Amino acid sequence: MGLLTGLAAGAAAVAGSVIVAPVALGVLGFTSAGIAAGSIAASMMSTVAIANGGGVAAGSVVAILQSAGMAGIPAAASAAAGGAAAVIGAIV
């Protein structure tokens, strides 16, 4: 793969990650209204709550994903994910 092709793939990965991440959260069940009943997110939350004696710890993966689902993904996080995707695209 040439340099220009790698850069193009990286740019596509950046654009894709910024667009796809919020959609993916919704599909998993992390919505702006809370965790959707019967979803993958609900299953994750149940598993984590059982493991932690009935609660979901602040800072856990489930808590972070729900926060992102409710408030949206901050620009800095989108940029970081996009940057990482661009580097991987350029390497590949």
URKA-V979689 format. One record per residue. PHI is phi in whole degrees, -180 to 180 (none if undefined). OMEGA is omega in radians with two decimals (999 if undefined). D_LAST is the distance of its C-alpha to the last C-alpha in Angstrom with 2 decimals. Layout:
# URKA-V979689
{{PHI:OMEGA:D_LAST} {PHI:OMEGA:D_LAST}}
This chain:
# URKA-V979689
{{none:3.14:7.57} {-79:-3.13:9.97} {-61:-3.13:10.34} {-65:3.09:12.14} {-65:3.10:9.84} {-64:3.11:7.09} {-66:3.09:10.22} {-64:3.10:11.52} {-64:3.10:8.82} {-64:3.12:9.38} {-63:3.09:13.03} {-65:3.12:13.13} {-66:3.10:11.78} {-62:-3.13:14.47} {-61:-3.13:17.08} {-64:-3.10:16.39} {-67:-3.14:16.59} {-70:-3.12:19.78} {-82:-3.01:21.33} {-78:-3.05:20.43} {-56:3.12:21.28} {-64:3.12:25.02} {-66:-3.14:25.25} {-63:3.11:23.67} {-61:3.12:26.21} {-64:3.13:29.00} {-64:3.12:27.99} {-72:3.11:28.02} {112:3.08:31.46} {-90:-3.03:31.03} {-107:3.12:33.15} {-69:3.11:35.08} {-95:-3.10:38.23} {120:-3.13:37.11} {-77:-3.11:35.64} {-74:3.14:36.36} {-62:3.09:38.69} {76:-3.09:37.35} {-92:3.04:33.68} {-62:3.12:30.86} {-61:3.12:31.48} {-65:3.10:35.13} {-65:3.11:34.32} {-62:-3.12:32.08} {-62:3.12:34.87} {-62:3.14:37.48} {-62:-3.13:35.68} {-67:-3.13:35.17} {-65:3.11:38.76} {-63:-3.13:40.21} {-67:-3.10:38.36} {-103:3.09:39.64} {75:3.03:43.21} {111:-3.13:43.14} {-132:3.06:41.04} {-102:-3.08:37.49} {-69:3.04:36.81} {-62:-3.14:35.82} {89:3.09:32.29} {-73:-3.13:31.21} {-59:-3.13:28.13} {-63:3.14:30.55} {-64:3.14:32.40} {-67:3.14:29.36} {-65:3.11:28.04} {-66:3.08:31.59} {-61:3.11:31.98} {-67:3.12:28.88} {-67:-3.11:30.22} {-82:-3.02:33.61} {-100:-3.05:32.89} {91:-3.12:29.53} {-91:-3.14:26.39} {-60:-3.12:27.12} {-58:-3.13:25.39} {-64:3.13:24.22} {-68:3.10:22.53} {-63:3.13:20.89} {-65:3.13:19.71} {-65:3.12:18.40} {-64:3.12:16.50} {-66:3.11:15.17} {-63:3.12:14.25} {-65:3.12:12.38} {-65:3.13:10.49} {-66:3.12:9.87} {-64:3.13:8.62} {-63:3.11:6.12} {-62:-3.14:5.23} {-70:3.13:5.54} {-69:-3.12:3.79} {-69:999:0.00}}
